[in-house]
Amino acid sequence: MRNKYLVFRLHPDEDLLAGIIEKCVKKHLNAAAVISAVGCLKEVRFRTADGHSVFHEINDFEVTSLSGTISGDGPHLHIQLCDAKLRSIGGHLLKGCLVNTTMEIVVLNLENEYILSREFDDSTGYDELVVKEK
């Protein structure tokens, strides 16, 4: 991908994570960072801070933050949400977060400067980001 940014909109009922992955794969984007996401969700699913539990709720949520990295091995994204009562929740983004009315996303292309991959890290038990400068 030649452009420095990938900017797109997801529509009602689209899956947030699947949509981001699909757009990046289509553009052959393997080193990137999500820098902005504005919109709302009607169903959310994310992994909580304990690393195992999954939070799932059908409710209206405003996305207040979405950030993380995207490599050829997959994304690592965290989401922060606010409900109608101004309750803030968030965690590790999983498939199953469905767009309510819109989701406007900006992704920063890092491919000219970095090669991003993920490798298993014994100390964390997860595939962790490996960054190599070009």
C-alpha positions, 0 to 999 in steps of 0.5 A: 500500500502506497498511502500513509493512511487507510481511511474507511467506514464500516456500516450497520451490522458489520463486525468491527474487528473483521472489517478492520482485518478485511480492509487491511488484507485487501490493501496488503497492509502488514504493518500499521496502527489504528489511530482513530475510530469514531462510531457506535456499536450495538453489541460488544465482545472483548477479552477482559484484563484477566486475559481469559474472561470474555465480556459480551453485551447487547447494548448501545455503546459509543466508541471512545477509543480504539488503538493498537497494532496490525501485523501480517500475523494479526491485530492486537487492538484495545477498545474503550466504550461508553454506554448511555449511563456514561459507564466506561468499559473496555478490553482486548477487541474480539470478533462480535462487536457489531456496528450500530450506525457507523464506524469511521476508522483511520489506520496509519501505514507503517510499512515504509519504516517497520516490519511487524510480526508476532512471536510466542513469548514464554514470559507472557504466554501470548504471541507478542509484537516483534518490531524490525526497522527497515 
